């Protein structure tokens, strides 16, 4: 996950120091609504790529989604290490299968 930590540092630096022609700076200038719109768009594109069974397209879309999620986290002051801590905590759990809700479709 070293690449994601490096990306986080770059995104944070773009938020603090505006760079001419930087897409990341553009997103921060437009604000949270634009950032969230891009997260939504990239989520949808990732789903479509997965449905199309095209891994070359999928890996690009996943990368785009992770980048936009990173921008969102930086905008909200959530560090990547906090996200990793949640993943680590979940990884260490056993027997955490969620019970599926049973719905009676006849009522």
C-alpha positions as CSV (number, residue, x, y, z in Angstrom):
1,X,0.0,0.0,0.0
2,X,3.0,2.3,-0.3
3,X,1.6,3.6,-3.6
4,X,-1.5,4.8,-1.8
5,X,0.5,6.5,0.9
6,X,2.5,8.3,-1.7
7,X,-0.6,9.3,-3.6
8,X,-2.1,10.6,-0.4
9,X,0.9,12.8,0.2
10,X,0.7,14.2,-3.4
11,X,-3.0,14.9,-3.0
12,X,-2.4,16.6,0.3
13,X,0.3,18.8,-1.2
14,X,-2.0,19.8,-4.1
15,X,-4.6,20.9,-1.6
16,X,-2.1,23.1,0.2
17,X,0.0,24.3,-2.8
18,X,-1.9,25.1,-6.0
19,X,-0.2,23.8,-9.1
20,X,-1.0,25.2,-12.5
21,X,-2.9,22.7,-14.7
22,X,-3.3,20.2,-11.8
23,X,-6.6,18.2,-12.0
24,X,-6.3,17.5,-8.3
25,X,-6.2,21.3,-7.6
26,X,-9.2,21.8,-9.9
27,X,-11.2,19.3,-7.9
28,X,-10.3,21.0,-4.6
29,X,-11.2,24.4,-6.1
30,X,-14.6,23.1,-7.3
31,X,-15.4,21.6,-3.8
32,X,-16.9,18.6,-2.3
33,X,-19.9,18.4,-4.6
34,X,-17.7,18.0,-7.7
35,X,-15.4,15.5,-5.8
36,X,-18.5,13.4,-4.8
37,X,-19.8,13.6,-8.4
38,X,-16.6,12.2,-9.6
39,X,-16.6,9.4,-7.0
40,X,-20.1,8.5,-8.2
41,X,-19.1,8.5,-11.8
42,X,-16.0,6.4,-11.2
43,X,-18.0,3.9,-9.1
44,X,-20.5,3.5,-11.9
45,X,-17.7,3.1,-14.5
46,X,-16.0,0.5,-12.3
47,X,-19.2,-1.5,-12.0
48,X,-19.7,-1.4,-15.8
49,X,-16.1,-2.5,-16.5
50,X,-16.5,-5.4,-14.0
51,X,-19.8,-6.4,-15.7
52,X,-18.1,-6.3,-19.1
53,X,-15.5,-8.7,-17.8
54,X,-12.7,-6.5,-19.2
55,X,-9.9,-6.6,-16.7
56,X,-7.7,-4.1,-18.7
57,X,-10.6,-1.6,-18.4
58,X,-11.4,-2.6,-14.9
59,X,-8.0,-2.0,-13.5
60,X,-8.0,1.6,-14.9
61,X,-11.4,2.3,-13.5
62,X,-10.5,0.9,-10.0
63,X,-7.4,3.1,-10.1
64,X,-9.6,6.1,-11.0
65,X,-12.0,5.3,-8.2
66,X,-9.3,4.9,-5.6
67,X,-7.8,8.3,-6.7
68,X,-11.1,10.1,-6.4
69,X,-11.8,8.4,-3.1
70,X,-8.4,9.6,-1.9
71,X,-9.3,13.2,-2.9
72,X,-12.6,12.9,-1.1
73,X,-10.8,11.6,2.1
74,X,-8.2,14.4,2.0
75,X,-11.0,17.0,1.5
76,X,-12.8,15.5,4.6
77,X,-9.7,15.2,6.7
78,X,-9.7,11.4,6.8
79,X,-6.3,9.9,6.6
80,X,-5.6,6.8,4.6
81,X,-4.0,5.2,7.7
82,X,-7.5,5.5,9.4
83,X,-9.0,3.6,6.5
84,X,-6.2,1.0,6.7
85,X,-6.8,0.6,10.4
86,X,-10.4,-0.3,9.8
87,X,-9.4,-2.9,7.2
88,X,-6.8,-4.3,9.5
89,X,-9.4,-4.6,12.3
90,X,-11.8,-6.4,10.0
91,X,-9.1,-8.7,8.7
92,X,-8.4,-9.8,12.3
93,X,-12.0,-10.7,13.0
94,X,-13.2,-14.3,12.5
95,X,-16.8,-15.5,12.4
96,X,-18.1,-12.1,11.4
97,X,-20.4,-13.3,8.6
98,X,-23.4,-11.0,8.6
99,X,-26.8,-12.6,9.0
100,X,-28.9,-12.1,6.0
101,X,-32.3,-10.5,6.6
102,X,-35.1,-12.8,5.7
103,X,-37.9,-11.0,3.8
104,X,-41.3,-12.5,3.5
105,X,-42.3,-11.5,-0.1
106,X,-45.8,-12.8,0.4
107,X,-46.9,-10.1,2.8
